[in-house]
Amino acid sequence: RDGNNIDSLSENDQIPEFEDLDVSNQTSQITDKRLHSYEDAKGVFIWTQKHLQSAQQYFTLDERCSDYVDLVRDMSQLYKYLSYFEKDDDNKCKMHRRRADLLEPLNRDLSPTHYLL
């Protein structure tokens, strides 16, 4: 978005490294393995939801609209992915209703002239 992505780097550009950044605590809380059960997916869901909600404290609709919208859409997708593992149709419907509840305020509050979903 701001032009500072990896694709815009030339061969001579330095890529910053964070030598003192310890993320081992975070990486032990999430998996890179395929999820096979609702219980596995629920753990990833809760971890991701916590961090998306934390990001929403910084990226607000009034201050950082595009970023906030991306976070809400990510949250909606998170429920969609979790619903794949849910066996109970009533719970699946509740998850999809939750997705709609997340997205409807954006549809109501955003100007279609300035922002297209």
Contacts in CASP RR format, 6 or more apart in sequence:
PFRMAT RR
TARGET T0000
AUTHOR 0000-0000-0000
METHOD contacts of the structure
MODEL  1
RDGNNIDSLSENDQIPEFEDLDVSNQTSQITDKRLHSYEDAKGVFIWTQK
HLQSAQQYFTLDERCSDYVDLVRDMSQLYKYLSYFEKDDDNKCKMHRRRA
DLLEPLNRDLSPTHYLL
1 66 0 8 1.000
6 15 0 8 1.000
9 15 0 8 1.000
29 47 0 8 1.000
30 44 0 8 1.000
30 47 0 8 1.000
30 48 0 8 1.000
31 40 0 8 1.000
31 44 0 8 1.000
35 41 0 8 1.000
35 44 0 8 1.000
35 85 0 8 1.000
37 85 0 8 1.000
38 82 0 8 1.000
38 85 0 8 1.000
38 86 0 8 1.000
38 87 0 8 1.000
40 85 0 8 1.000
41 81 0 8 1.000
41 82 0 8 1.000
41 84 0 8 1.000
41 85 0 8 1.000
42 82 0 8 1.000
42 85 0 8 1.000
45 78 0 8 1.000
45 81 0 8 1.000
45 82 0 8 1.000
48 78 0 8 1.000
49 75 0 8 1.000
49 78 0 8 1.000
52 71 0 8 1.000
52 74 0 8 1.000
52 75 0 8 1.000
52 78 0 8 1.000
53 75 0 8 1.000
55 67 0 8 1.000
55 71 0 8 1.000
56 68 0 8 1.000
56 71 0 8 1.000
56 72 0 8 1.000
58 64 0 8 1.000
59 67 0 8 1.000
59 68 0 8 1.000
59 71 0 8 1.000
60 68 0 8 1.000
61 68 0 8 1.000
61 69 0 8 1.000
61 109 0 8 1.000
65 110 0 8 1.000
65 115 0 8 1.000
66 115 0 8 1.000
69 106 0 8 1.000
69 110 0 8 1.000
69 115 0 8 1.000
69 117 0 8 1.000
72 102 0 8 1.000
72 103 0 8 1.000
72 106 0 8 1.000
73 103 0 8 1.000
73 117 0 8 1.000
75 102 0 8 1.000
76 99 0 8 1.000
76 102 0 8 1.000
76 103 0 8 1.000
79 95 0 8 1.000
79 96 0 8 1.000
79 98 0 8 1.000
79 99 0 8 1.000
79 102 0 8 1.000
80 95 0 8 1.000
80 96 0 8 1.000
80 99 0 8 1.000
82 95 0 8 1.000
83 91 0 8 1.000
83 92 0 8 1.000
83 95 0 8 1.000
83 96 0 8 1.000
86 92 0 8 1.000
86 95 0 8 1.000
103 117 0 8 1.000
106 117 0 8 1.000
107 117 0 8 1.000
110 117 0 8 1.000
END
